[in-house]
Amino acid sequence: MEKELPIKTYRTAGRSKALLLLGLSLGYFMVLLDTTVVSVALPAIHADLGGGLDGLQWVVNAYTIVFAGLLLSMGAFADKLGAKRLYIGGLIVFLAASALTAAAPSLGALIALRAMLGVGGAALMPSSLTLLAHAYPEPAERARALGVWAAVTGAAMAAGPVVGGMLVDSLGWRSIFLLQVPLAIVSMIMTSLLVDETSRKPHQSLDPVGQITAVAAIASLSFALMEGEPYGWHSPVIVAAFGTALLCTVVFLIAQAKGKAPLLPLLLFKDATVSAGMMAGMAINIGLSGILFVLPLYLQQIGGLSAHVTGLALLPMTIPLAFNPLVTGRIVGRIGPRIPMTIGFALGGLGTLLQVWTRPDTGYTFTLTGLLLIGFGVSYTIPSLMAAVMSSVPKDQTGAASGALNSIRQLGATVGVALFGSMINGSPSFMDGMQLSLIVTAVILGGGACLSFGLIGRTKR
């Protein structure tokens, strides 16, 4: 019996850690699922609640604006309040907002509740990473756990359009938000029972000026891009919005340069790889989020597909995101991030160019090829990008660098939806606007390839 006891204890601990990892991964899964599941529901939301294309843009971007703006400061809140408290608080907000969103009586209420979801999502992401780091102190074990946690990204990207399409066609668009409720409850139970609280730092300094100006700059820029066509690009409202975005950006940078506890340490950007990585992160998310906004609208409104079939049609783009990052990680470990990242941007740009010539009468084969290239391109780019930035900063600044990169990527997602919607609104037809937006995306992704090849890994700290 004495020989069996250690084996039993080890297995129990192993099961507990597996459940702990599942509980924390569910939080990240919900954050990412919310960004993809909505894409196929937009036509149904429009049919039910009304509003033009700019209203649908706000449905998507109300979440990403708040998420991107708050992400920088949530790491500091995790240190100040305790990561477990912040994580469970984020789950409560996400759960409540999801349930309320399913009952939204109007488009305005839906947009406001989507912003509330962004608050919960911003709390979940950095706190879950902190809790994982504490639960898995051994480097090898932590690396495996983070690999599982990161693989959830691809699962959410692949599952979102398909699950969302099935729910929209069978139960209506409101059901996609109710999907989050049981996931949040399961994650909350697991986290409460299995996760230990991290040490609190009650005297941790915050950066209120930086936080306020970050959110204001992102919101003002998004408003200007999304409402520029309806108001007129030279109207006082739009000029004031662009001016506000510029002013808030300047104040934010001054606060980061002079503050004692900046959200975004500007010294990080002295490294060329870090600076190029941040720009590349924005570029890849502009492309990915813009495509996920435009193509579901095209497939349903022009192609005549149902929401469910639209989700299935997008699988060639989303499935590579679920498995190829594991291959990319091995490639990066052998040859470094520069070449895989360059190839990823190039594949994404080529796939986007193929979509430019897509017509309802061209057949799905053409679309399939382009989507596969985009999916593999993104799955090569993002893991390489993360590795390049994280390996170029000192160990004591990896948290700040990770938060900055994720926030800038979310800013890119916001800009992508706003920019693409503006191009479609200002074009004679949806097809003309879609083609213009895809051409712009291909140029941006091509620029990302040049940027990656020219600067990533060219300097050593």
TANOR-V655918 format. One record per backbone hydrogen bond with DSSP energy under -0.5 kcal/mol. NH is the residue of the N-H (numbers start at 1). CO is the residue of the C=O. Records with the same first field share a line. If there is no record, write none. Layout:
NH: CO + CO
//
This chain:
5: 1
6: 2
7: 3
8: 4
9: 5
10: 6
11: 7
12: 8
13: 9
14: 10
15: 11
16: 12
17: 13
18: 14
19: 15
20: 16
21: 17
22: 18
23: 19
24: 20
25: 21
26: 22
27: 23
28: 24
29: 25
30: 26
31: 27
32: 28
33: 29
34: 30
35: 31 + 32
36: 32 + 33
37: 33
38: 34
39: 36
40: 36
41: 38
42: 38 + 39
45: 41
46: 42
47: 43
48: 44
49: 45
50: 45 + 46
56: 52
57: 53
58: 54
59: 55
60: 56
61: 57
62: 58
63: 60
64: 60
65: 61
66: 62
67: 63
68: 64
69: 65
70: 66
71: 67
72: 68
73: 70
74: 70
75: 71
77: 73
78: 74
79: 75
80: 76
81: 77
82: 78
86: 82
87: 83
88: 84
89: 85
90: 86
91: 87
92: 88
93: 89
94: 90
95: 91
96: 92
97: 93
98: 94
99: 95
100: 96
101: 97
102: 98
103: 100
104: 101
110: 106
111: 107
112: 108
113: 109
114: 110
115: 111
116: 112
117: 113
118: 114
119: 115
120: 116
121: 117
122: 118
123: 119
124: 120
125: 121
126: 122
127: 123
128: 124
129: 125
130: 126
131: 127
132: 128
133: 129
134: 130
135: 131
136: 132
142: 138
143: 139
144: 140
145: 141
146: 142
147: 143
148: 144
149: 145
150: 146
151: 147
152: 148 + 149
153: 150
154: 150
155: 151
156: 152
157: 153
158: 154
159: 155
160: 156
161: 157
162: 158
163: 159
164: 159 + 160
165: 161
166: 162
167: 163
168: 164
169: 165
170: 166
171: 167
172: 167 + 168
175: 172
176: 173
177: 174
178: 174
179: 175
180: 177
181: 178
182: 178
183: 179
184: 180
185: 181
186: 182
187: 183
188: 184
189: 185
190: 186
191: 187
192: 188
193: 189
194: 190
195: 191
201: 79
204: 201
211: 207
212: 208
213: 209
214: 210
215: 211
216: 212
217: 213
218: 214
219: 215
220: 216
221: 217
222: 218
223: 219
224: 220
225: 221
226: 222
227: 223
228: 224
231: 227
232: 228
235: 232
239: 235
240: 236
241: 237
242: 238
243: 239
244: 240
245: 241
246: 242
247: 243
248: 244
249: 245
250: 246
251: 247
252: 248
253: 249
254: 250
255: 251
256: 252
257: 253
258: 254
259: 255
268: 265
269: 266
270: 267
271: 268
275: 271
276: 272
277: 273
278: 274
279: 275
280: 276
281: 277
282: 278
283: 279
284: 280
285: 281
286: 282
287: 283
288: 284
289: 285
290: 286
291: 287
292: 288
293: 289
294: 290
295: 291
297: 293
298: 294
299: 295
300: 296
301: 297
302: 297 + 298
303: 298
305: 299
308: 165
310: 306
311: 307
312: 308
313: 309
314: 310
315: 312
317: 314
318: 314
319: 315
321: 318
322: 319
323: 319
324: 320
326: 323
327: 323
328: 324
329: 325
330: 326
331: 327
332: 328
333: 329
334: 330 + 331
335: 331
336: 332
340: 336
341: 337
342: 338
343: 339
344: 340
345: 341
346: 342
347: 343
348: 344
349: 345
350: 346
351: 347
352: 348
353: 349
354: 350
355: 351
356: 352 + 353
357: 353 + 354
358: 355
362: 359
367: 363
368: 364
369: 365
370: 366
371: 367
372: 368
373: 369
374: 370
375: 371
376: 372
377: 373
378: 374
379: 375
380: 376
381: 377
382: 378
384: 380
385: 381
386: 382
387: 383
388: 384
389: 385
390: 386
391: 387
392: 389
393: 390
397: 394
398: 395
401: 397
402: 398
403: 399
404: 400
405: 401
406: 402
407: 403
408: 404
409: 405
410: 406
411: 407
412: 408
413: 409
414: 410
415: 411
416: 412
417: 413
418: 414
419: 415
420: 416
421: 417
422: 418
423: 419
424: 420
425: 421
426: 422
427: 424
433: 429
434: 430
435: 431
436: 432
437: 433
438: 434
439: 435
440: 436
441: 437
442: 438
443: 439
444: 440
445: 441
446: 442
447: 443
448: 444
449: 445
450: 446
451: 447
452: 448
453: 449
454: 450
455: 451
456: 451 + 452
458: 455
//
